[in-house]
Amino acid sequence: GVFILCACTGFVESHVFFPDREIIITPDKQGLAYEDVFFQTEDNIVLNGWFVGGEEKAPYLLFFHGNAGNISHRIDNLILLNRIGLNVFIFDYRGYGKSKGEISEAGFYLDADAAYEYVAKRAAEKHNKIIIFGRSLGTVAAAHVAASNRCSAVILESAFTNLGDMAACHYPIPFLSRLLKGRFDTLATISKLHQPLLFIHGDDDAIVPYSMGRTLFDAACAPKEFYTVTGAGHNDVYETAGTGYSERLNRFLRILHPERIQ
């Protein structure tokens, strides 16, 4: 039993997280003014993030990125979200980029909680609303945070149901999917979210099947919307969608009328 538990833990560390320490570009190189932020987790790990300011009264969007690279690989996301007026905070999990420590499953959740606390304090100063955005593995963190904290809306892009289902798709190893079923389990969390929800998924996603996004949508509480990006895979959603992507986000968030976001 102990061997199996250790094997599963090793699977998570080696097959789920792919951190990169090298920061390849900063927002200012793309014309975005930003603050280089350091903040601390409950277990005293110092994390690094970037804050890119938008319209003064616009919501603060907390962005949870996926399992590979670091925040410097998400500059295009920052540009897109900034263009629609949002105040954006993106950060690196422990072991990624300039964040200290080494990534782990437990640490992943502690990092998510700490990032929310940082954004919540900052948003409270000017009474701004909070939007939570998760992409790929980041949807697990987004759902985790949104289930127990106040926010005005949640966006989940390319979300998967749980690690067991993902293992069944990609690693046909007997019993592995069953052993991992409760790990990174957004399907178990999604019904606890009562904020307006927007699911975004490419219908040609070969990494996280489109059907998983639909399963989560079906399990979620209203109000909810599902945005299918026709022809998009896992890593080219907004590129494939073109201008329709920002238009759909704008419509969902009602950026021009932020008071409508309850």
Backbone hydrogen bonds in HBPLUS format (Angstrom, degrees):
<---DONOR---> <-ACCEPTOR-->    atom                        ^
c    i                          cat <-CA-CA->   ^        H-A-AA   ^      H-
h    n   atom  resd res      DA  || num        DHA   H-A  angle D-A-AA Bond
n    s   type  num  typ     dist DA aas  dist angle  dist       angle   num
A0005-LEU N   A0001-GLY O   2.99 MM   4  6.24 160.0  2.03 148.1 153.6     1
A0006-CYS N   A0002-VAL O   2.89 MM   4  6.13 162.3  1.92 152.1 156.7     2
A0007-ALA N   A0003-PHE O   2.84 MM   4  6.02 154.7  1.90 147.8 155.6     3
A0008-CYS N   A0004-ILE O   2.91 MM   4  6.16 153.2  1.98 148.3 155.0     4
A0009-THR N   A0005-LEU O   2.94 MM   4  6.22 155.9  2.00 147.1 154.1     5
A0010-GLY N   A0006-CYS O   2.83 MM   4  6.06 161.3  1.86 150.3 155.5     6
A0011-PHE N   A0007-ALA O   2.87 MM   4  6.09 143.5  2.01 138.9 149.5     7
A0012-VAL N   A0008-CYS O   3.00 MM   4  6.33 155.8  2.06 148.4 153.4     8
A0013-GLU N   A0009-THR O   3.07 MM   4  6.43 166.2  2.09 155.9 158.2     9
A0014-SER N   A0010-GLY O   2.98 MM   4  6.04 155.5  2.04 147.2 153.8    10
A0015-HIS N   A0011-PHE O   2.78 MM   4  5.53 145.7  1.89 149.9 156.8    11
A0016-VAL N   A0012-VAL O   3.06 MM   4  5.20 138.7  2.23 136.1 139.2    12
A0018-PHE N   A0067-ASN O   2.86 MM  49  5.80 164.5  1.88 153.6 151.4    13
A0069-GLY N   A0018-PHE O   3.17 MM  51  6.67 128.6  2.44 173.2 160.5    14
A0020-ASP N   A0069-GLY O   3.28 MM  49  4.72 134.6  2.50 132.1 123.1    15
A0097-GLY N   A0020-ASP O   2.88 MM  77  5.95 164.1  1.91 134.2 135.0    16
A0029-LYS N   A0026-THR O   2.99 MM   3  5.75 150.7  2.08 123.8 131.4    17
A0030-GLN N   A0027-PRO O   2.87 MM   3  5.39 155.0  1.94 115.0 123.3    18
A0032-LEU N   A0027-PRO O   3.03 MM   5  5.04 162.8  2.06 130.9 126.7    19
A0031-GLY N   A0028-ASP O   3.08 MM   3  4.82 162.1  2.12 102.7 103.7    20
A0035-GLU N   A0051-PHE O   2.89 MM  16  5.10 151.1  1.98 140.4 150.0    21
A0051-PHE N   A0035-GLU O   3.01 MM  16  5.10 158.1  2.06 141.7 148.7    22
A0037-VAL N   A0049-GLY O   2.79 MM  12  5.04 165.8  1.81 154.8 155.3    23
A0049-GLY N   A0037-VAL O   2.82 MM  12  5.04 155.8  1.88 144.3 148.1    24
A0039-PHE N   A0047-LEU O   2.98 MM   8  5.40 155.2  2.05 144.0 151.9    25
A0047-LEU N   A0039-PHE O   2.72 MM   8  5.40 166.8  1.73 171.6 172.8    26
A0041-THR N   A0045-ILE O   2.95 MM   4  5.26 148.2  2.05 138.4 148.6    27
A0044-ASN N   A0041-THR O   2.99 MM   3  5.06 150.3  2.08 114.4 113.1    28
A0100-LYS N   A0046-VAL O   2.85 MM  54  5.53 168.1  1.87 177.4 173.6    29
A0092-ASP N   A0048-ASN O   2.93 MM  44  5.90 162.4  1.96 176.2 174.3    30
A0050-TRP N   A0090-ILE O   2.74 MM  40  5.48 158.0  1.78 165.4 173.3    31
A0090-ILE N   A0050-TRP O   3.06 MM  40  5.48 159.9  2.10 156.1 160.3    32
A0052-VAL N   A0088-VAL O   2.82 MM  36  5.18 166.5  1.84 157.1 161.6    33
A0088-VAL N   A0052-VAL O   2.86 MM  36  5.18 165.6  1.88 155.0 154.5    34
A0055-GLU N   A0085-GLY O   2.77 MM  30  5.12 159.8  1.81 133.2 138.6    35
A0058-ALA N   A0055-GLU O   3.09 MM   3  5.20 154.2  2.16 107.8 115.8    36
A0087-ASN N   A0059-PRO O   3.19 MM  28  6.25 170.3  2.20 165.1 163.6    37
A0060-TYR N   A0129-LYS O   2.74 MM  69  6.15 163.8  1.77 160.3 160.0    38
A0131-ILE N   A0060-TYR O   2.76 MM  71  6.01 163.7  1.78 151.8 154.6    39
A0061-LEU N   A0087-ASN O   2.65 MM  26  6.01 168.6  1.66 170.3 173.7    40
A0089-PHE N   A0061-LEU O   2.84 MM  28  6.14 164.7  1.87 168.1 166.4    41
A0062-LEU N   A0131-ILE O   2.84 MM  69  6.24 161.1  1.87 168.9 169.9    42
A0133-PHE N   A0062-LEU O   2.90 MM  71  5.99 173.6  1.90 163.7 161.5    43
A0063-PHE N   A0089-PHE O   2.90 MM  26  6.11 172.7  1.91 161.5 163.3    44
A0064-PHE N   A0133-PHE O   2.80 MM  69  6.16 164.0  1.82 162.4 168.1    45
A0135-ARG N   A0064-PHE O   3.07 MM  71  6.37 152.8  2.15 169.6 174.6    46
A0073-HIS N   A0070-ASN O   3.02 MM   3  5.74 163.0  2.05 121.7 127.1    47
A0074-ARG N   A0071-ILE O   2.97 MM   3  5.28 159.0  2.02 114.9 117.7    48
A0077-ASN N   A0074-ARG O   3.06 MM   3  5.27 122.3  2.41 101.5 115.6    49
A0078-LEU N   A0074-ARG O   3.14 MM   4  6.54 155.4  2.20 151.2 158.1    50
A0079-ILE N   A0075-ILE O   2.93 MM   4  6.26 159.0  1.97 155.9 161.4    51
A0080-LEU N   A0076-ASP O   3.02 MM   4  6.20 166.6  2.04 148.5 151.8    52
A0081-LEU N   A0077-ASN O   2.97 MM   4  6.14 169.9  1.98 154.4 157.1    53
A0082-ASN N   A0078-LEU O   2.85 MM   4  5.88 154.6  1.92 147.7 155.4    54
A0083-ARG N   A0079-ILE O   2.97 MM   4  6.09 148.5  2.07 146.3 154.3    55
A0086-LEU N   A0081-LEU O   3.36 MM   5  5.95 146.3  2.48 159.9 150.4    56
A0085-GLY N   A0082-ASN O   2.91 MM   3  5.13 156.5  1.97 111.6 114.9    57
A0096-TYR N   A0093-TYR O   3.00 MM   3  5.59 154.9  2.06 142.7 144.2    58
A0095-GLY N   A0100-LYS O   3.17 MM   5  5.67 135.2  2.38 117.5 124.7    59
A0099-SER N   A0096-TYR O   2.96 MM   3  5.65 152.9  2.03 152.2 153.4    60
A0108-PHE N   A0104-SER O   2.90 MM   4  5.98 146.1  2.01 144.6 153.0    61
A0110-LEU N   A0106-ALA O   3.22 MM   4  6.56 158.3  2.27 147.1 153.5    62
A0111-ASP N   A0107-GLY O   2.81 MM   4  5.98 155.0  1.87 153.4 160.0    63
A0112-ALA N   A0108-PHE O   3.12 MM   4  6.36 152.4  2.20 138.7 145.9    64
A0113-ASP N   A0109-TYR O   3.00 MM   4  6.28 160.2  2.04 150.3 154.8    65
A0114-ALA N   A0110-LEU O   2.99 MM   4  6.21 159.4  2.03 147.2 152.7    66
A0115-ALA N   A0111-ASP O   2.94 MM   4  6.15 157.0  2.00 150.8 156.7    67
A0116-TYR N   A0112-ALA O   3.06 MM   4  6.31 156.8  2.12 147.1 153.2    68
A0117-GLU N   A0113-ASP O   3.00 MM   4  6.28 162.9  2.03 150.6 155.2    69
A0118-TYR N   A0114-ALA O   3.01 MM   4  6.25 155.8  2.07 146.9 153.1    70
A0119-VAL N   A0115-ALA O   3.05 MM   4  6.30 168.0  2.07 151.9 154.4    71
A0120-ALA N   A0116-TYR O   2.75 MM   4  5.89 164.4  1.77 160.1 165.3    72
A0121-LYS N   A0117-GLU O   3.08 MM   4  6.19 160.8  2.11 146.7 150.5    73
A0122-ARG N   A0118-TYR O   3.17 MM   4  6.37 159.6  2.21 146.0 151.8    74
A0123-ALA N   A0119-VAL O   2.77 MM   4  5.94 163.2  1.80 158.1 162.7    75
A0124-ALA N   A0120-ALA O   2.96 MM   4  5.99 150.4  2.05 142.2 150.0    76
A0126-LYS N   A0123-ALA O   3.23 MM   3  5.81 142.1  2.38 111.6 119.6    77
A0128-ASN N   A0123-ALA O   2.94 MM   5  4.91 157.4  1.99 143.0 141.2    78
A0152-SER N   A0130-ILE O   2.76 MM  22  5.64 166.6  1.78 161.5 166.2    79
A0132-ILE N   A0153-ALA O   3.05 MM  21  6.44 167.3  2.06 153.3 155.8    80
A0155-ILE N   A0132-ILE O   2.79 MM  23  6.24 159.4  1.83 159.7 165.9    81
A0134-GLY N   A0155-ILE O   2.89 MM  21  6.30 162.6  1.92 164.9 169.9    82
A0157-GLU N   A0134-GLY O   2.88 MM  23  6.20 174.9  1.88 164.7 166.0    83
A0138-GLY N   A0135-ARG O   2.83 MM   3  4.73 139.4  1.99 137.1 126.3    84
A0136-SER N   A0157-GLU O   2.87 MM  21  6.26 163.7  1.89 168.0 173.2    85
A0139-THR N   A0136-SER O   2.93 MM   3  5.55 161.0  1.96 117.6 123.7    86
A0140-VAL N   A0137-LEU O   3.02 MM   3  5.66 148.3  2.12 116.2 124.0    87
A0142-ALA N   A0138-GLY O   2.91 MM   4  6.14 158.5  1.96 147.0 153.7    88
A0143-ALA N   A0139-THR O   2.94 MM   4  6.00 164.5  1.96 143.3 146.9    89
A0144-HIS N   A0140-VAL O   2.99 MM   4  6.10 158.5  2.04 145.0 151.7    90
A0145-VAL N   A0141-ALA O   2.96 MM   4  6.14 164.0  1.98 153.3 156.3    91
A0146-ALA N   A0142-ALA O   2.91 MM   4  6.02 166.7  1.93 151.2 155.6    92
A0147-ALA N   A0143-ALA O   2.99 MM   4  5.94 138.8  2.16 142.9 151.7    93
A0148-SER N   A0145-VAL O   3.25 MM   3  5.79 152.4  2.33 111.3 118.2    94
A0154-VAL N   A0196-PRO O   2.95 MM  42  6.33 157.8  2.00 165.6 171.6    95
A0198-LEU N   A0154-VAL O   2.93 MM  44  6.38 152.5  2.01 157.2 165.4    96
A0156-LEU N   A0198-LEU O   2.89 MM  42  6.29 161.5  1.93 160.0 166.0    97
A0200-ILE N   A0156-LEU O   2.94 MM  44  6.23 158.0  1.99 148.6 149.1    98
A0158-SER N   A0200-ILE O   2.77 MM  42  6.16 164.4  1.79 168.0 168.9    99
A0186-THR N   A0161-THR O   2.93 MM  25  5.40 115.8  2.35 143.6 161.4   100
A0187-LEU N   A0161-THR O   2.98 MM  26  4.87 155.6  2.04 142.0 139.4   101
A0166-MET N   A0162-ASN O   3.19 MM   4  6.52 154.7  2.26 146.9 154.4   102
A0163-LEU N   A0183-ARG O   2.97 MM  20  5.47 172.1  1.98 161.2 159.2   103
A0167-ALA N   A0163-LEU O   2.83 MM   4  6.06 155.0  1.89 150.6 157.3   104
A0168-ALA N   A0164-GLY O   3.01 MM   4  6.26 153.2  2.08 145.9 152.9   105
A0169-CYS N   A0165-ASP O   3.17 MM   4  6.43 139.4  2.34 137.5 147.5   106
A0169-CYS N   A0166-MET O   3.11 MM   3  5.10 125.8  2.42  93.5 107.5   107
A0170-HIS N   A0166-MET O   3.08 MM   4  6.35 151.8  2.16 150.0 156.9   108
A0171-TYR N   A0167-ALA O   2.67 MM   4  5.06 157.3  1.72 146.4 151.0   109
A0173-ILE N   A0171-TYR O   2.60 MM   2  5.52 139.8  1.76 112.0  98.2   110
A0176-LEU N   A0173-ILE O   3.14 MM   3  5.62 152.6  2.21 127.5 135.7   111
A0179-LEU N   A0175-PHE O   2.98 MM   4  6.19 158.2  2.03 155.3 161.3   112
A0180-LEU N   A0176-LEU O   3.01 MM   4  6.21 143.0  2.15 149.5 159.5   113
A0181-LYS N   A0178-ARG O   3.35 MM   3  5.10 162.6  2.38  99.1 104.1   114
A0183-ARG N   A0180-LEU O   3.01 MM   3  5.47 166.5  2.03 123.1 127.2   115
A0189-THR N   A0186-THR O   2.98 MM   3  4.88 133.9  2.20  95.3 109.0   116
A0190-ILE N   A0186-THR O   2.82 MM   4  5.74 150.2  1.91 162.0 165.9   117
A0192-LYS N   A0189-THR O   2.86 MM   3  5.64 161.9  1.90 129.1 135.3   118
A0193-LEU N   A0190-ILE O   3.16 MM   3  5.60 165.4  2.18 113.2 117.8   119
A0197-LEU N   A0223-PRO O   3.07 MM  26  6.40 154.4  2.14 136.3 144.0   120
A0225-GLU N   A0197-LEU O   2.82 MM  28  6.19 140.1  1.98 146.2 159.2   121
A0199-PHE N   A0225-GLU O   2.89 MM  26  6.19 168.5  1.91 151.4 154.5   122
A0227-TYR N   A0199-PHE O   2.73 MM  28  6.00 169.5  1.74 161.3 164.8   123
A0201-HIS N   A0227-TYR O   3.15 MM  26  6.57 157.7  2.20 160.6 162.0   124
A0229-VAL N   A0201-HIS O   2.99 MM  28  6.01 167.9  2.00 137.8 141.2   125
A0203-ASP N   A0229-VAL O   3.32 MM  26  6.31 154.6  2.39 134.1 137.4   126
A0204-ASP N   A0232-ALA O   2.88 MM  28  5.32 145.9  2.00 161.3 155.9   127
A0212-MET N   A0209-PRO O   2.93 MM   3  5.55 144.6  2.06 114.6 123.7   128
A0213-GLY N   A0210-TYR O   3.06 MM   3  5.37 120.6  2.43 104.4 118.1   129
A0214-ARG N   A0210-TYR O   3.19 MM   4  6.62 154.5  2.26 148.8 156.2   130
A0215-THR N   A0211-SER O   2.88 MM   4  6.10 148.9  1.98 143.3 152.0   131
A0216-LEU N   A0212-MET O   3.01 MM   4  6.28 160.2  2.05 151.5 155.5   132
A0217-PHE N   A0213-GLY O   2.97 MM   4  6.18 158.5  2.02 145.6 152.1   133
A0218-ASP N   A0214-ARG O   2.92 MM   4  6.12 159.9  1.96 149.0 153.7   134
A0219-ALA N   A0215-THR O   3.12 MM   4  6.35 143.2  2.26 140.2 149.9   135
A0219-ALA N   A0216-LEU O   3.12 MM   3  5.09 122.6  2.46  94.0 108.7   136
A0220-ALA N   A0216-LEU O   3.00 MM   4  6.12 123.3  2.33 143.4 158.1   137
A0220-ALA N   A0217-PHE O   3.18 MM   3  5.15 144.1  2.32  98.3 108.6   138
A0232-ALA N   A0229-VAL O   3.21 MM   3  5.70 165.9  2.23 132.2 133.0   139
A0240-THR N   A0236-ASP O   2.91 MM   4  5.88 160.0  1.95 146.2 151.7   140
A0241-ALA N   A0237-VAL O   2.97 MM   4  6.14 156.6  2.02 149.2 156.3   141
A0242-GLY N   A0238-TYR O   3.06 MM   4  6.05 140.5  2.23 137.2 145.5   142
A0245-TYR N   A0242-GLY O   3.14 MM   3  5.92 160.5  2.18 120.5 124.8   143
A0247-GLU N   A0243-THR O   3.15 MM   4  6.31 159.5  2.20 152.1 158.5   144
A0248-ARG N   A0244-GLY O   2.95 MM   4  5.99 148.4  2.05 136.7 144.1   145
A0249-LEU N   A0245-TYR O   3.01 MM   4  6.34 159.7  2.06 151.9 157.6   146
A0250-ASN N   A0246-SER O   2.85 MM   4  5.95 163.2  1.88 147.6 152.7   147
A0251-ARG N   A0247-GLU O   2.99 MM   4  6.14 157.2  2.04 141.9 148.0   148
A0252-PHE N   A0248-ARG O   2.95 MM   4  6.13 159.4  2.00 147.8 153.4   149
A0253-LEU N   A0249-LEU O   2.87 MM   4  6.01 168.4  1.88 158.6 161.5   150
A0254-ARG N   A0250-ASN O   2.75 MM   4  5.56 129.6  2.00 141.4 153.7   151
A0257-HIS N   A0254-ARG O   2.77 MM   3  5.31 150.3  1.85 116.7 126.8   152
A0260-ARG N   A0257-HIS O   2.93 MM   3  5.85 169.4  1.94 130.5 134.1   153
A0261-ILE N   A0258-PRO O   3.09 MM   3  5.59 160.1  2.13 112.6 118.5   154
